[in-house]
Amino acid sequence: MSIMLATMHIGSKALVNNPQAFTELYFDGKVVEKILNKNFPGNNFYDVTEKYPERFSITECFKKHNHIPKTLYVFNGSSYTDYDKQYTHLIKKVTSEDIDLSNIEFLIYHDKKLKHGPLSKDKTVHLINSRLVYDDL
């Protein structure tokens, strides 16, 4: 969701770890169920994603706002969820829809034990600080 928020605010940048770029892939998940119940009571998932695709798909958000923010997209290449369900899906979508990803840098780490869990707080803080000091993320 951080990438979507940055997409809506020109000049914003995003640093994301294991993002769910395609929430529609989790239509049977508890998080999506909570989102639906809280924000779209009485509506089913398919109707909501049909009406508001840009709220559930990062590529739809890019297209709606005609903007892709400068982003560092960090994910665990050893995680099925992060690699196959998100990253691979993103690459397929942008390729088929001719979306330019030049503003997105991918940083892939491999940690089989961590699975879909985020980087440790220390590693995340180090990554943020190194980008703030040494890069123009």
N, C-alpha and C positions, 0 to 999 in steps of 0.2 A: 504494500500500500504506500510505502514511502516514495517509490518511483512514481506512482500515480500522483501523489501530492506535489512532488517536484515538477511533474509534467504540467500541472495546472498553474504553476507559478514561474513565469519566465525569469531566468537568472538564478533559479534555485539549483542545487546540486544534491545528489543522493549517494549515500554509501549504504548498501544493503547486504545483509548476510542471510543466505538461504531464503530469498524472498519467494512468496507465493504469487508469482506473476500471473497465474491463471487460476483464480479461485473457482472457476466453473468446473475444474477437474476434481473438485472436492465436494460435489453437490450432495453427497451422502454423509459428509462429515459434521461433527458437532459444532465446529466453529461457524460453518456456513449456516447451519440450522439456527444458531444464536443470532447471526446477522439478520437472517430472514425474519425471525420472530420479533426482534427488536425494531427493525427498520421498515419491514414490509409485512406487517401482520395480516394474515389471511391470504397471502399470495404464495404460490408455489415457486420453486426455484426456476423452473423453465420459463414461466411468465416474466419473472423479474429479470432474468438474464437476457430475455428477448427485448424487453423494454429499456433496460439500462446496461447494455453490453460493456460500455466503457468503465463500469464500476467493478467488473469481475474479470476483465481481460486487459492486460497491459498493452497489448497491440491495439486493441480497440480504443483505449485511452490515448495512445499516441496519435492515432488517426483523428479522433474527435478534436483534440487540441492542436493538432498539426505541430507538435513539438516533442522532441526527445531530449530530456535534460542530461547534462553531463553526469554520468553515474559510474560508480565502482560497484560491480555486481560480484559479490563474494559468495562462493558456494562449495559444498563438499562433493567432490567428484566421485567419492566412494558411496554416496547416498543415492539409492534408487529414486527417492522422492525428489531430491535436489537436481540430480542429473537428468534422469529420464522423464520425469513428469513435469519439470519446469524448464531447465536449460534447453534440452533437446526440443521440447515443444516450442519454446521461444524461437529457436533458430529456424525450425520448420515454418513457423508462422511468418516471420519477417522475410524469409526467402520467398515464400509463395505470394506474399503481398507487397514485395519490393519495398520494404521499410529499411531505411538506412540506420544501422546501429553504430555508426562511427563515434557517437558520443558516449557509448557504453564500453567500459573496459571490464573484462572478465578476469577475476582472480580465483583460480581453482585450487583448493587444497584437498588433501586426501587423508581422511581419518575414519577408518572402518568402525572404530568403537563409538565415535561421536554420532554417527548416522545423520539424522536430520537436525540434531541439536546445533545451536550456534557456537561460534568460537568462544573461548573463555573470555571473561571480562578483561583480563590482562592483555590478551592478544587483540581484542577489539579496541581497547584504549590505545594500544601501541599503533595499530593500523590507522585509527582516526588521527592521532597526533602526528604520525609520519606523513599523512596526506595533508594535514593542515600546514605543517612546517616545510615540507619538501616539494609538494606538488601543488598544482592549481586545480585539484579536483573540484 
